Amino acid sequence: MDLVALPDWPIPPGVRAGTITTEDRIPIRYARWEATGAPRRGTVVICQGRAEFIEKYIEVIPELRERGFGVLAFDWRGQGGSGRLLSDGRKGHARRFAHYQRDLEAVMTLIGLPDCRPPYFALGHSMGGAILIEAAKAGRTWFDRMVLTAPMVKLRQVSHPKALGLMLGALSLAGLGGMVIPGGSAKPMALKPFEGNPVTQDPERYARTAAYALADVRLGLGAPTIGWLREALAVTQRFAHPLYTRDIRQPMLLMGAALDPLVDTPAVEDFARRAKAVGCVVVPGAKHELLQERDTIRSQFWAAFDAFIPGEQAYL
């Protein structure tokens, strides 16, 4: 088994893990679990954010299973235990955001649909939320509903995205797309000090993520590359178009974090207002990673999740 256990956080029992290959020959690591609670309510597919990995959801997986959901988790290309795109695997790189759709399609067609109990629900965070929105826009209909935490609708720290996108595009054309963004480092982001971090106010959960980065070099990713940021800006600019949401029929719940310094929460609220089947809840006092936050904040997430994801009917 390819999963990494910590002394205080063993791998949840009953796991079936392995690797599949996308159409463009990128190996994708996955793991799946059956539900432990009743009634059986289907399967939740976890679509992680940038620099995340299956093990980061070690606390979330049992919480979903106890609710009667099977869980399917996987690592996007370029992070976790999946294939890298650069020789320096610590760089967070993407050549095209559209390539993430290949990862999602491979996971659903090779593992999700044939091996996991329907119906299917998606739980996406940040970059994973953006990828799921694009999948819904393209008309993919695997999921009955989606819950997206701090979805990457707009990057808060970028004040002039069009101008920056043009500059990053020029640098990529010059062959520099694989370089870490200026001011960034390939050192794992998870190893930065807790004080002033943008993702959580819970020191124990923050330390757990750092422990994974120290336990296995694959689980520690550095700053994004010029190519990744170029692609991220391109997708968020698409989201900003007033007609983007017109064709989206996928029921979604967007959950924003009121103190998020990475994703623009007002833009998340605006996206939800423009869409026909999309609701939004903003959690007060929360930073970017709602599921890695303090218990009081996580309890608000679970209350919203339980209210949105259908669970009354048992799927036998």
N, C-alpha and C positions, 0 to 999 in steps of 0.2 A: 504494500500500500504506500502511496506516494505522499500522504498527508503528514503534516508536522504536528506533533503533540507537545504541549508544555506540561511541566510537572503538575500544575494545578488545573490544567485544562486538557483532559484526554479527549480523543476523538469520540464523538457520540457513537454508541454501539449500533450495529446493523448497517454500516456504511458499505456501499458498493462504489468503488472509485476506479478510474482509469483514464485513458487518453483517446480522443478521437482526432481525426484529421479533416481540416476544411478543404474545400474545393481547390484552394491555392496552396495546399500542402503545409499548413501551419498546424502543429499539434496543440490541442486544447485540452487542458486538464479539467476533469469534472468529478463530482461526487454526488451521490444521491442516497436518500434515506426514506423509508416508509414512515407513515404516521404512527404515533404511539397512542394518541387519544381517539376517542369516538364521539360522534360519528365521523366516518371518513369523508373528508370534504374536498378532496382533489389534491393538486400539487402546486406548491409555490416555487417559482423559478427565480432565484436570486441573481440579479444583474448588478454587479458591484461597480463602484466608482473607480476613478483612476488611482493606480498604485495600491489597490486592494487585492485581496486573495481570499480563497475559500475559508481558511482558518480564522480570518477576522470575524466571521459570522458564527463562531463556535458557540456563542451565547444565544444567538438568534435561532439557530437551527432547532434546538430542543423546544424553544418557546413555540415555534410553528408546529412541530410534531405533536406537542401536547394539545394543540388546538384541533388536531385531526387532519393536518396537512402533511403530505409527503413533501420532501424538499429536494430540489435539484439545484446545485450550485456549480459554478465553473469560473475559470479565470480567462479574462479577455487575452487575446494575443498581446505579447509584449509585457506581461506582468504575471505575478504569481508563478505557478508551475507550468504555464503555457509557453509556447515557442517565442523566442525573441526575434526582433527585426534588425537589431544592430549587434555588433560584436561585443560591445559593452552593455551587458544585460541590465545594468543599474539605471540606464536612461529610459525615461518614459516616452516612448516614441510611437507615432502613427504616421503611415504614409498617406492614407485616406481614411476618413471616418466611415465611409461606406464599407470598408473592409470589415468593420466590426459586425456588420449585418451578416457577413459570411459566417462569423463565429456563432452568432445567435441561431442562424438557420441550421448550421451543423448540429448544434446542441439539441435543438427541438426535433429535427427530423431523424437523427441517429439515436437519441436517448430519450427525449421527452415524450414524443408521441408514441413510440413503440413500447416503452418500458415503464412509464409513469402513469399513475391513475389520473384520469380527467375528473373534473374540468381543470384548466390550467389558469393560474394567476401569476402575475409578475410583481416582484418587489425590486425596484430599481433605485439606485442611489447616484446622485450627481451625474457623472459621465454616463453611467448605466441608464439613468433616466432619459438623457438626451438620445441615446441609442434606441431606447424603447419608443420614444415619441416619433423618431424617424421611421421605425418599423410600422407604427400605427398609421403614419402618413402614407406609407407605401401600400397600405391595405392588407398587411399580414394579420391574420385572424386567429392566431394560436390561443390568445389569452381572453378569458371572459372579462377580467378587470385588471387594472394595474394600480399599484400604490407606489408613488415616486417621491422619495425623500430628497429635499434640496436639489431638484432636477436642474441640470446645467442649461438653463434657458438663457442666461446672460451672465458673463463674468463681471463681478463687481469691481475688480481692481483694474479694469481696462476702460479708460475714459474715451478713447478715440479708436474704436475697433476697426473701422474701415481703413484709416490711415495705417494703423499697425498691421492690419492684414496685408496691405499692399507691400509694406516693408518686409514682412516675413516671407511673402511670396517671392520677392526679389532675392532674398537670402537663400531660399530653397532652390531657386533656379541656378544660383551660383554654386550649388553643391553643399550648402551648409545646413540643410534641413535636419541632419542627424546630430547637430551640436545642441548642447543644453542651452536654454534661453539665457541671455545675458544676466549676470547676477546670480544665476542658479548653480547648482552643484549636483554631481552624480551621487553624493552621499545620501543614504536613505533619509527621506523626510521624517520617518517615524523616530529617528534617533535625535531629533532636535529637542531642546529642553521643553518641559511641559509649560513653563511660564510663558504666556503670550501666544500659545499655539492657537490656530484658527478653528480647530475641529471639535473640541470637547472641553468641558469643565470637570470631567471625572478623571482624577489622576491615576486610579487603578486601571481603568480601561485603556487609558493612553499608554501606561507602562506595559500592558499586555501586548499591544501592537508592536512596541519597541522590542519586546522579548522575542516575538516571532522574527523580526528582522535580524536579531542577533543569532537566533537558532538556525536560520537557513538563509543564505545569501539571496535566494530567489524571491524572498518575501520582503525585501527592502528595496524600494524604488526611489530614485532621486527625482530631481526637478524635471519638468517636461522638456522636450526638445523644441526647437524652432518649428519643425514640421508638425508636431502635435498641436502646438498653440495656433499655428496657422489654420489647421483643420478645425480646431475648437471654435475659433472666431468665425469661420465660414458657416458652421452649423448654427451658431447662435444668431448670426445675421439672418439666416433663413427663418428661424423662429420669430424674428422681429417683424417679418413682413405681415401686414394687416390681414392678408388673405390666407396665410399659411394654415390656419386651423380650420378652414372652411370644409375640407374633405375628411376631417378626423371624426370618426364615429365611435372610437374606442372609449368606453367608460374608464376614467382615470380619477384618482385622488392625488393631488399634488400637496405635499406637506413641506411648507417652508419653515426656515429657522429664523426667528426674529433677530438674532445677533450674528447672522451668517456673514463673515467677511469675504467669502469666496464667491458665492452665488448671489446675484441680485434678487432678493426676495420680492420687492415690489414688481419686478419683471415676471416672476413666477405667478403672482396674483393676477397680473394683467393677461398673461397667457391663458390662465383658466377662465377669465371673463370673456375672452374672445372665442373660446371653444364651446361647443354645444353639449358635450357629455363629460365635461371636466369640472371637478370641484376643487376647492383649495382650503386648506387649514394652515394657519401660521401658528407655530408653537412658541409662546412667549419665553424669553430667557434662554433660548437654545442656540448653540453654535451649529456648525455645518453638519456634523455627523450625529443625527438624532439618535441612532441606535447605539452609539458609543457614548452617549451623554449620561448625566446623572439619572438615578432611578425615577425621580419625579417627572423628568422630561420624557423618559422612555415610556412611562405609564400613560402619558398623553398620546404618544404615538400608538400604543397598542389599543387604546380606547377608540381612536379613529379607525385603525385597521379593522378591528372587530366589527365596527359599525358598517364599514364599507364592503368588506369581502363577505359574500353570502356564505352562511354557515348553517342555516336551519335544516337543510335537506341532507340526508345521508346518501352518499353515492356508493352503492354496494356492488 
